[in-house]
């Protein structure tokens, strides 16, 4: 639920691994198992009759109705904008947001869980939309899956937020669809100052997508459809328990073209496994096991643990309700021999955190040791880097936006 566009502060962007790592356990020397004996886990298939179903509150969920941000000031958050229809053959959470370009004519939606989640694996299958179900297209919409610790005061060191945010029509200065993965250390609302790191993919994500992020061993790793797309660490790693949230809201009404426009986002399931790092494939197996045993909901987080579902040999990963989604761009593997920057370094400018770089632009830079460009250097020496696409505030060597052309 980022309050505004992800902005990387002077502390810099953090680590982005170039290849997906192997499964890591939160306890040293052990490996998480998709069929462990006990689980501290939340799984919800969203099999509710409607927003007033008493099971929603009993199971720790809240349908938001209070006013305030994010979104268009003065917009409402009615209960009726949250529903649980059958979508593509499966019961799902559905969020709806509508606007006629005015505050009074704008409604948004949010469902959130208790603030009791910290390290482990978070996953959801989400159906994003690029177009309204009715009315004119083009609104600056934000479709989300995220966790958050409330901000107690400006620059609160215990604030934390981990976001998937999809903007189908752009916004925050972006002209068209973009997906953000943003990990927040803290922020100050006035005057605005943000301390965060983000990844981004400029492409359409319309349709069903498997979203996973893991919080473990000082790293927050984001996956879309099995591909590692961001890895943030250092000061951006969360310190406190967070709530799990889904919301749908408008950045502004600047792009609205008249009449009422209505948009919808759907969620097939949500899964959290405490102190266990699962690969995206293991997430699919875990969800398939719950469904094979007809478990529509379980929550043993904070209870001392429960029994993990065990997949039978005939039980495969859960299947998306619709056709396979397009995959986001993934990082290229490192070459077998390190390249050399060569004479190109002599003509390249030194990278700066405030600089704006476009596709193909080259810079020279020695990456920092801890993902803080103002901190100590890594000792790797100055390298030549080439921008893969538009980027600002993303440190070469720590983010996927840059291709390493070798040491100068």
N, C-alpha and C positions, 0 to 999 in steps of 0.2 A: 504494500500500500504506500509506495513512495509518494511523498507529498508534491513532488515536482520532478523535473527531469533529472536523471542521474548526472551529477557533475563531479568529476574527479578533482579533489582539492590538491593543494600543493604537496601533500604528502605522497601523492603519486598512485599509479595503478599497481596492482599486486600480481602475484605469480599466476601465469596461465600455462599449465602443462601442455606440451606439444603432442603428447600421445596419452591415450587412456591408460591409467595405472592398473595394477592388479588389485585384487580385493584386499582391503586393509582392515584389521580389527582395531577397536578402540583400546583394548587391553593388550599390552606388549606381548609379543611372542605367540599370539593366538590368531586364528582366522575365523571370521564370521561364517556361519553356515545357514543356507536357506532352509534347512530342516533341523535347526537347533532344538534341544530338548525343551527349553523354556524361552518365552518371548515377552518382553515388555513392549507391547505394540498397540497401535490403533489401526483398525481397518474399517472403512465404512463404504458400503455399496450404494448409499443414499436411497434406500428403499422406504421412503416416507410417503405418507398420504398427502401431505401438503405442509405449508409453512406453520400451521397451527398444530401439527401432530405433536402430542406431549412427549414422544420419544426424543424429539430433537433437543429439547432442553434437558431431559433426563440424561442424555448421552453427552452433555457438555457443549453443545452447539448453541449459538445465539444468532437469530435473524436480526440484523441491525435495523433499527428504526430511528435512532437519534440523528440529529442534524450535525453539520460540520464537514470538514474536509475528509478526504480529498475531493476534487471535482469542482463543479460550478458553484460558487457561493450562493446559498439559498435553496439549493436543490433538495428534494425530499428523498428519503430512503424507505419506501413503503414495504410492508411485509409481503404484499401481493407481487412484488417484483422477484420474489424467490419462490420457486416451485420445484416439483419432483416428477416430471413427466417421463414417459418411456421414449427414449431417443435412440433411433437406429437399433431397436430391439432390446434395449437395456434401460432399466430405471436409472435416472441421472439427476444430479443437481442442475437446475437451470437458473441463471441470473439474467435479468432483463433490465435494460436501461433505455429511456426515451427522452427526447428533447425536441422542443419547438424553437429553440434558440433563446429562450428566456429562462430566468431562474425559476419562476413559478411553474413553468411548463417542463421542467427537467426532473426526472426521477432516476435514481441509481440503485444499486443492489450490493449487498454484502452478507456473507455467512462466515462466522469465525468460531474457533474452538477456544478452550481454556488455555491460559498461559502456563503450560507445564512441559513444554517440549524443548529439548536442547540437542545434545549430540546424538548422531545416528543417521538414519536414512529417511528421507521424505520423498514421496512419489504421488503422482496423480496423472490420470489420463484426461486430457482437456480438449474439447472441441472449440477451436477459435473460429471466428467469423471475419470475413473481409467486407461484408455487405449487410445492410439492415434487412430485417424480415418485412418491413414496410417503410415507406417514405424515402426521401432522398438520401443518397450516400454521401460520404465525405467528411463526416464528423470526426473530431479528434477524440477517439475512444481509447480506453486502456482496459485490457483484459488480463487478469492476473491469477497467480498462485504464489503465495508468499507467507513468510513468518515474520513476527515483529515483537519487540519489547517496547512498550510505550516510552516516549521521551519525557523524563521527569523534569528537566530544565534544559535551557540552551546548552549545547555541547556536552550533554550528559554522557559520561564515559561508559555507562552501563546500557545505553541504548543499543539496539541491534535490529537489523532487518535484512532478510534474504529474499530477493525478488525474482520471479519471472514476470515480465511485463511486456505484453504484445500491443503495439500500436498499429492497427490495420491501415489507417489513413494518415499516418505520420502525426506530427505535433512536436512541441518542444524544439522547433526549428527543423525537424525532419520532414521531407516532402512526401514520403510514402511509407509503406509498411516496414517495420523494424521490430526486432525482438531484443529486449534488454535482459541481462542477468546482472543484478546489482547487489553488492554486499556493503552494508553501511556500518561505519564505526559510530558516527554521530552527525549532528547538524545543528545549526542555529537558524531559526526562521527569520529573524530580523535584527540586523541586516543579514541577508542570506549567506550562509557558508555551509558547504557540504563536505564531509569527509567520507568518501566511498570509492569503490572500484567497480568497474562494470565491463561486461562483454557485450557484443552486439552482433546481430546478423540482419542484413538488409535483404529481406525476401518475404514472400507470402508464407504464412503458417496457417492458412485456412484449412480446416478439417481437424481430425483427431491426431493428437500428439502425446507421446509418453514423456512426461517431465519428471526428472529425478534430480535431487541435490543431496549431497552427503556432507555432514559436519563432523569432522574427525581429525585428530592429530594436527590441529592448527590450520587445516585447509577446508575451505568450502568449495566443493566441486559440483558443477552443473552439467547435466546431460539432457539432450533432446533426442529422442528416438534412438538411444543407445550411443550417441556421439558426445564426447566430452567437448563442451563449448566454452567453459570458463573455469578457472581455478584461482581463488583468492585466498590470501593468507596474511600473516603479520598482524597489524593493528586492526584489520577488518574482521578478524575471527570473533564471533559472538562470545559474550561473557555470561549471559543470563538466560533464563528460560524465556521461551517465546510462545505466542499463540499461532495456530494455523489458520490461514485466511484465504478466501476467494472473494474478489469484488470486481465490479464492472462500473466504470464511471467515465465522465467526460472531462478532458483537460480544460476546455473552454468552448465557447460557441462561435468562435471566429470563422470556422469553415462551414457553418450551417447555412443551408440555402432555402429555408422556408418549409412550413408545414411541420408535421410531427414525424420524426424518424425513430424507429425502435430496433434495438440490437439485442442479440442473445448470445450467451456463452454457456456451454454445458460441460459438466464434469462427470465422468463415468464412475470413478472411485478415488479415494485418498488412502494412503498407507503411510504410517510412520513406524519405524522399528528403532527402539531406544538402544544406544550403545552398540549398534551393529551396522556395519557398512556392507551394503548389498550392491552388486553390480546391477545395471538395468535388466540384464537377463534373469538374474535371481529375483528381482522385483516381480517380473512377469510370472515366474514360477510360484512365488509366494502368493500372489493374487489368485493365480489359477488354482492353487491348493485350497485357499479359503472358499472359493466358489465351488470347487468339486465337493467340499464338505457342507455346502449350503450355509456357509457363514456369511450373513449379510452385514454383520457388525460385531466387532469385539474391541474392547479397550482395557488393556491391562497395564497401561502406563501409570506408574506410581502405586501399583497394587502389590508389587512383589513378583509379578510375572505370571504368565499363563502358558499354556501349551501351544507351541508353534504347529501350524498345519503341516502335514507331511504329504508330499505329492506321491501318488501311486505311479507305477511305471507308465500307465496309460494317460496320466495327466500331464499335458503340456502347458506351455505358457498361456496366459489369458489372451484372447484375440481381440483386437480393436473392433468396435462395433461397425466400422465402415472400412473403406479401402485404405491401403497403406498410405501414410502421409509422406510428403516430400521430406527428405532429410536435410538438415542444415549443413552448411559447409563445415568440413572437418579439417583439422590441421594436417599438413603433410608430414610424413615421418622424416626423421633426421637422416641425412645421407650417410653412407657407410664411412666416408672420409670427410673431415671437416673442410668446408670451402675456405677460400681465402679472399679477403676483400680486395686485395691488389691495389692497383693505382687509382681505383674509383674513390678510395678514401680521401685522396688529396683534394678532390673537387666537392666532397660532401660536406654539408653544414653539420654542426653539432646539434643533436636533438635537444629540444626544450619542451618542458611540460605544457607550456601555453601555446606552442606552435600547432598549426593546423596542417595536416599532411594528407595528400591525396594519393590515389593508386599509382604505384610505380616510383614515387618520390624516395630518394635515398638520403640517409643520415648516418653519422658515425656516433657511437656511444658505447661506453663501458657500463654494462648493466650493474645495478646496485646489488648489494649482498642480500638484502631482506625485502626487496620490493618497495623501498623508499628512495626515490631518486635523490633526495637531499642527504641520505645517509652514506655509510661507507660503501666503497666499491667492492665488486665481487672478486677482483683479482684475475678475471678472465682476459683483461686487456681490452682495448678499443676495437669494436667490430663495426662492419658496414651493414646497415639494415635497409630493407626495402619495404615500403608500405603496401600491404595487400589490398587495402581499400581506405576510404576516408577515415581519419582517426585524429583524436586530440586527447592529450592527457594519458596516453597509454605508453608505458615505458618499454622500449625495445628490450627484448630478452626476458620479459615477464608477462607479455601479453601476445595473443594469437594474431594481432593486427600486423605484426612485423615478421618478415622473413630474414633470417640470418644469412648474410652473404659471406661471412667469414671474418677472421681477424685481420686488422689492418697491418 
